[in-house]
Each structure stands twice: as C-alpha cells, then as structure tokens.
Amino acid sequence: MIEKIAHTLTRKPRFVALVAVLMLIPAGLGFVATRINYDILSYLPQDLPSSQGEQLLEEPFQMAATSMLIVEGMPAGYTNRLIQDIKDVPGVSSAVWISNLVGIQVPVEMIPADFREMFFSGQATMMLIQYDHPGASDETMEAIQQVRNVCNERCFLAGFSVVIKDTRDVMDSELPVFVGLAVLLALVAMSVTLESTVLPFVYLASIGMAVVYNFGSNIFLGEISYITKAIAAVLQLGVTMDYSIFLYHRYEEEREHYEDKRDAMTQAIIAAFRSLSGSSMTTIAGFLALCFMRLTLGKDIGIVMAKGVVLGVATVILVLPSLVLVFDKQIDRHHHRTLIPSFDRVNRMIYKARVPLVILTLVLFLPAVYAQKHANIYYKLDESLPRDLPSIVSNEKLKDDFDMATSHFVVLRDDLSSADMAEMEEQLEDIPGITSLVSYHSMLGTGIPDFFIPDTVKDMLRQEGYQLMMINSSYAPATDEVSTQLDAMNEILHRYDPEAMITGEGAMYRDLIDTSSVDFRVTNYISIAAIFLIIAIVFRSITIPAVLVATIELAIFINQGICYFTGTEIPFIAPTIISCVQLGATVDYAILMTSRFQEELKKGLTRKEAIQIAACSSDASIVTSALVLFCATLGVSFVSSIDLIGAICVMLARGALISAVVSIFLMPAILCVCEPIFQHTSWKWKTPPPPPPPPPDDGDEDEGRGASGGLLFLKEK
C-alpha cells in the first residue's frame, strides 16, 4: 500500500503541493474558530469541593465572575454616576456599592463599622461588580474592557477575571513575535548544520503546514489553553524537524541508485514511513503521558502535541516529498559546507576514559536528584505576569488599602438557624488573617431591617436553597498561611453544615497544589514506563531501555536541578511538562547511537570500532536536532513577558542541549561498558541480519530498498 501511495505522490508533485496549500484554508478557519482558555483553574478536577462551589457561584449566584473596583480620591457624586454607567455595560449583571448594599435610606454615618471598613479605606472606596457569564468567557472579557473604558485614571479594577483579561491581551500581542522569532532562529540553526541554503525554507514550509493543520484540527476539542497555544507551535517545530531531515538524507542516498529522481523519492518515502512510524512513538508516548494528569491542562497539552507529531510525520511523508521535487534544482544549486565540527578525536578520548565517565555519570545522579527535588516552585499564576499590568497594580492596591489579598466564597444551606449562623460567623472572624465577613445574616445582625436591603443584594447572597458568605483574608493565595486558614474554616463550617463548600482563589489554588504534586509523580512514571516498553520491544532487551531511559533521566534531573542552584522559581506545571517532553523528545538521541552501535556489532566489528563509528555517525544528527529544538524554544523566552511561558521554554531549550551533551559525551562510554550486559540480556543482540532476497525478475530490483525498519528516524543519516 505504501509503495503505491509513494509512487502516486512522486508522479504529481505540483498537484500534491497545491492540495496541501488549499488544505490550509479550512485549517486556518478551524484555528480561528478554536476558543482559547486563559483560566488555568478551570482545569481542576470537577469533583473537588472548590470546583463544585465554583459551579454554584456561576449558577445560581452568578458570582463566579466578580471583580472589585477601587475608586481613589473621587467625590461621592462621581462614584454614584460611575456605578450607574457600569450597570449599563452589556455583560454586567450588577454593581454593588455601600449605598445599595445597605439601602439608600441609611445615612453613611449609621452604616455599621464592619461595612464601612470593607468598602472605605482613607480616600478610596470599593465596589463589587458581577458579570452575567463565567469569569474567563469572551463576554466577560469584553465587559471588563467596557468597564475600564467608563472609568478614569483614578479607578483600579481588580480580581481574578481581570488578571485573565490582561493575560489574554499580553498573549495576543506576543504570540506572532514568538512564532516569528522561533522560525528565524530555527532557520539560523539549520543554515549552519544543513548543506543547502534553500533546504531550510522547504523544511519550514512543510512543518508550517503541519502546525496549521494541527491548530486547525483543535476545533474538534472546542478549546485549548493559552499555554498550549503559546508553546505548541514552537515545540512542534523543534520536535518534528528531524523527520524532515531524515527524509531528505534518505532521498540523497537513493538518488545514487536511480536515474529518475522520482523513483529515488519513492524509495525515500517508503523508508521514511517505516522508520518514522516507529521512531515517533517515543515522542508521542511522552506527550500522551500528560493526559493522565488529573489537572486536565495536561490532557489539553498532551493531545494537541501528540496530534502535532502524528500530523508532522504525515506531512513529511505526504507533502514534503512534493516540495523537495518541485524545488530540487534550487536546493542543489545553493549547496554549501556545514559548520558542524568533526567529533572523531573527542570520541577516541571518550573511549579511553570510558570507565571514569561511567563513574562520573553515576556520581552526577546524587546532586542532580537532590537539586531537582528541592527546586522552588510557585503556583500563583499572577506571579508570572509583568508587575506593571493594570490588573496586578489593582490587586496590589486592593491588598494594601483594603487588606484583601484573598476572597473566600462559602456556599451553605439556607436553612441554618440564626443562632448557628451567629456562632459560626463569630468563630470564623476569630481565625487569624480573616479581615471581614459578609453574609445575609451578618447584614441583618447589624440592625438593618430586612426591607431596607435591596432585592439585588438579597439575590446575590441567597439563591435556591443556598446562601453565600464572602470572607476576606489578608493572606495571599497559594501560601501555607492561607492553607492553614482554609483548614480552620472547613473545620468550623462542617460542624454546622457538613456539605458546606469553600471556593475562590485560595481554595482552588490549594487544590491545584495538591493535584499537581500527585500529577507530577503519576505522569513521570507513566512516561518512563511507556517509553521503556517501546524501547524494550524494539531492541528486544530489558537492560537497554533501563540504561537509555536512566541516562536521559539524568539529563532531566540536571535540567530541573539547575533551577535549584540558581535560585530560580519555576511554575508548577513546568516540571511535569519537562519530564514528559524532554524524555520523549530526546531519548531518540540515545536510541540513535544504540541502534548504530548494534548495527556495527552485527557486522563483526569490535566493541571499540563499533562505538566509534556509532558515535561519529550520530553526533552530527544529534547536534542538528538539539540546536533546532533549542533555538525554536529559546526564542520564546526572549520575548515572553509571561514568566510561566518563558520558564517552560527556557527549560525545554536547556533540556535539549543537556540531553545532547549527555548523549554525545557520556552515552558512548555507557554503551561500551554495558555492552557485555546487553549481550546476555538481549535477544539476538549480535546476530547478523539475514541476507536480502534476490531481486525480482520483473526488473524492479530496487523495490523496497532502504526499508530498514529501524526505530530512529536519524539512524539512516
């Protein structure tokens, strides 16, 4: 089947290229129609109390999207007019200030002190704004922008939804620069390591199509996260570039055996399909391991990137051959020498020092594992944003002026007695760090008659058998202090209402911390087990996958451990992504060298001769692969003002180089020393392959040439 497809593709290269270009149209439409989710907390498991409470805030309370507007140094008349303008904004369900919270009938001087302290601070006053739609919805984002438009420079809009709005604005402005810089730096890397000036542009055209196809097909997922949107394109570029390089190198080899370049490309396609279908499995397994995270952000990234690898392989097999044939003359005309140095002398030195290098590898595990486990991690997402963003400035002002670092929302049954409510509220207010508490009962407890309280306020605090309690804390989210505070609150609440739920930033961040700590271990074990199994099947060995995976794991530990030694805080999602992606994407470096090492041993060469040939033939491919992945991801970190994105890309770039260094300088020594173990624990480790069958009589003697069936795409270079 693949032979017929390859033959058909090479006979009409211009038509195939035209179809590939036309397919960009529906893919582009799908890309535009795919929604981007900027709320990471929405990926928490839906069975957690904080997530269930958040659902109740959305319906029936419509409090999931709530922001706080601070008006500083303005007269009361301006604030009264402003609140009316805000109520008229489409998407705003209500705007609550002190006047309509207790009723306009109550003079300001008669307002209870607790409420005055909550809504007034010096020359500043605060109002609450609610929205019709969830906090991260497009409608709420537009409403927030309209609220900002009716405010002056003395107004500060704070809250989690406002942070999401600013995150979206920053991403929309920086993403084109991300991709552009990644493409430019990848071009520079390929220009240095490839033999033609035109060839890198052909590669990028093919991979660019695969990226657009991947993003267009995301429409079937409904939405993707902004983290996926930011890193998927550059990661797909870096990971799948090697597939293109393999196909072209195989095409160059086959041209020596065929007069018609189309026949040569046919054989290259056959060889590429059989090799890439196996080699891509380790990368796909690394990405799919992310799907086992309870935090469904991992599933989002894993599916998109695994799909990107599959589409990358498909594009290399189906589209790239046509582009190469169309531009073949230009590629040949602009050949030049590569700038990759020879590693012959280095590899001879590595062989001589093989035992000390293996000992060094074992010793490096100790500091690397320790540093990896003790790297500082942060969970509060706004810490990754520029400190001069309007939402960050407003949140800081809310904390400093009103002592509101975190707002807890408590959902309770509505049938609790007044006595129970009074006892519970008193105990909650005594918890360290609690600065204020608002509930329907607490408002009545101040002596305000029920008929003075407007219906809008009643609807905000009581709905469909539930009542809502808003508790403000001076402790910041994602800290040990707020975690202890939440434990104390839960203990009190559940004495009166066992089904009470706490939600809001504080509770959801704590669940995020607990969930991600489990996710890191689970996904790491799954990715290791899956890749171990793939390598074990390919090499028919137990010890080979153990050695290869352990070596790349060392590179991963070193990569993450550098953050500990430099004192760099990294976002919570980074270790999980790095562990799976770096292992899946760079273990091929080790597989490449091991495959060639085995191949030379089967020819009857000595261990010394085999490892030097394997290392010398693999080093250039590893350097090219690592440089492209390094450049594609490093460029994002230069541009991104969102530390979460920048930190992930820095670690991906650094991980590519560390894996390359480990594979080039340590792997030959490890393979050479462990070879006697491989021989006794692997099936047919040195058994020569059977001789090829005689050519058929129909003259098609080159049918199937190059179908090595080897695992790694770089093996044939």
BELDA-V859106 format. One record per run of one state. SS is the DSSP state (H for helix, E for strand, - for the rest). FROM is the first residue (numbers start at 0). TO is the last residue. If there is no record, write none. Layout:
ss/from/to
SS/FROM/TO
SS/FROM/TO
This chain:
ss/from/to
-/0/0
H/1/10
-/11/11
H/12/32
-/33/33
E/34/36
-/37/38
H/39/42
-/43/47
H/48/57
-/58/64
E/65/71
-/72/74
H/75/86
-/87/90
E/91/95
-/96/96
H/97/101
-/102/106
H/107/109
-/110/111
H/112/118
E/119/120
-/121/122
E/123/130
-/131/136
H/137/149
-/150/153
E/154/157
-/158/158
H/159/192
-/193/194
E/195/195
-/196/197
H/198/220
-/221/221
E/222/224
H/225/254
-/255/259
H/260/291
-/292/295
H/296/325
-/326/326
H/327/332
-/333/333
E/334/334
-/335/342
H/343/351
-/352/352
H/353/372
-/373/375
E/376/377
-/378/379
H/380/383
-/384/388
H/389/401
-/402/404
E/405/412
-/413/416
H/417/428
-/429/432
E/433/437
-/438/438
H/439/444
-/445/448
H/449/451
-/452/453
H/454/460
E/461/462
-/463/464
E/465/472
-/473/478
H/479/495
-/496/499
E/500/502
-/503/503
H/504/538
-/539/539
E/540/540
-/541/541
H/542/565
-/566/568
E/569/570
-/571/572
H/573/601
-/602/605
H/606/638
-/639/641
H/642/680
E/681/681
-/682/711
H/712/715
-/716/716
